[in-house]
Amino acid sequence: MKIDIIGDIHGCLQELKKLTKNIGYNWDEGIPLHPENRVLGFVGDLTDRGPESLKIVEIVWRLVIERGKAYYTPGNHCNKLYRFFLGNKVQIMHGLETTVAEYESLNKHDQQSICNKFIELYEKAPLYLVLDNRRLIIAHAGIKQEYIGQTSAKVKTFVLYGDITGEKHPDGSPVRRDWAKNYHGEACIVYGHTPVKEPRIINNTYNIDTGAVFGGKLTCLRYPEMEFVSVPSTMPYVAEKFKPFD
């Protein structure tokens, strides 16, 4: 299996185009396709905060649903947008306001179309991906070894939000335990969710959210080569969004 796994995009379409072109994908059909049948994998958080969230939704829907040329598993921002599209009461904040503004600028027909596509994409997606005969796992915020194969509410919370303690940092963000330090499984786990300045490798886990929407980079992990490819962000740099480890 040859898959190029891309970190949290958050509506950064320019960066997605540049990154995928750099690794050999062409956009002749309006979506990134590889001439040698490599496929893309998305760790979730396609939308919010960045400038072109709904175009990202359209592209990923076409790749995953229409063409079967990519893998997608949702993140916490995807989950919140899904609930918004279902008509549930959600707080329009923490980046969702940018996606909602895009949505509200569309005509009714286009609103219905993108709503239907995202709901289909989300509902057909697994909570996390188990690929390559269990050698590769893609989970938005990561997953503990003992949770692999499970989909309980506890596991869903972990996969979407990380190993949260219930406490908050002064900026309102949740306090999370560093689950990767205690991972000792054989499967390679690729995840995002917590922005880091450089890809973080620890105990066969790979955090590839390098904060594209916060002025960092958009990063891809090429599997099975285990090579990183990144492109710089066009967004303003927000230093406090990058969480230090150790």
Secondary structure, 3 states (H helix, E strand, C coil): CCEEEECCCCCCHHHHHHHHHHCCCECCCCCCECCCCCEEEECCCCCCCCCCHHHHHHHHHHHHHHCCCEEECCCHHHHHHHHHHCCCCCCCCCCHHHHHHHHHCCCHHHHHHHHHHHHHHHHHCCCCEEECCCCEEECCCCCCHHHCCCCCHHHHHHHHHCCEEEEECCCCCEEECCHHHHCCCCCEEEECCCCCCCCEEECCEEECCCCHHHCCEEEEEEECCCEEEEEECCCCCCHHHCCCCC
